[in-house]
Amino acid sequence: MTDAVSPEGGRPPTPPGNPAVLTEEDGAVLVITINRPEARNAVNGEVARGIAAAVEELETRKDLSIGILTGAGGTFCAGMDLKGFLTGDNPVVEGRGFAGLTERPPAKPMIAAIEGYALAGGCEVALSCDMIVAARDAQFGLPEPKRGLVAAGGGLLRLPQRIPYHIAMEIALTGDKYPAERMAELGFVNRLAESGGALAAAKELALKVAENAPLALAATKKVIVESADWTTEEAWKKQQEITLPVFTSKDAQEGPAAFAEKRKPNWKGE
């Protein structure tokens, strides 16, 4: 989770009145922006707490179905604020982990919109999301070994789940940067956009997802995420436990009714 590349991680904190994390709503989509462009959006304590608060808002509001995480100023995130960490500024939120996200991502879907660098902790933050939209000139990497460190913010746990084992090993052990187009070939990136267009492309994808019922979306994500640890014997039982409340919800009545009446459904998230 460490910024092992850029000295920008040691820049001053975001000035008062200029929040380190911004939020904006677009229908049922919550856009969360890391707002430390002067530091290439390196994660300090303020950023971690800001992301955690935004994720909590996404979780608790019935009118929000999906989140997008992005960075201001043409860079997603260059990693942890190293100098801040050395002075005791902790970029970890208890219960949620590094950047207020990596140990406990939201139950609702999350898209990472990547411009520029997603390195070290920034790559781990992207890995915490469910989908990744990246500009063609974006770059990814886990450069921690170049500084005698380890990608312990989820990078080593999630990367081999996303791409083939041998490629994950190469990325993690070399610490090199890899272009978005190569990561898309590996299935790591869902969609590519032209430079400067990642957020717009991510919004297009998010709005498409948000057309669907929020309870169904959260349950779908939960089954996909958790089923990797289920045995064959327990899979159907556990899936039923998660999905049964969806089938008995008000939204489950609204969906077929809207289809029959040839209108857009009015989801309530209940």
Buried (B, 14 or more C-beta within 10 A) or exposed (E): BBBBBBEBBBBEBBEEEEBBBBBEEEBBBBBBBBBBBBBBBBBBBBBBBBBBBBBBBBBEBEEBBBBBBBBBBBBBBBBBBBBBBEEEBEBBBEEBBBBBBBBBBBBBBBBBBBBBBBBBBBBBBBBBBBBBBBBBBBBBBBBBBBBEBBBBBBBBEBBBEBBEEEBBEEBBEBBEBBBBEBBBEBEBBBBBBEEEBBBEBBBEBBBEBBEBBBBBBBBBBBBEEEEEEBEEEEEEEBBEEBBEEBEEBEBBEBBEEBEEEEEEBEBBBE
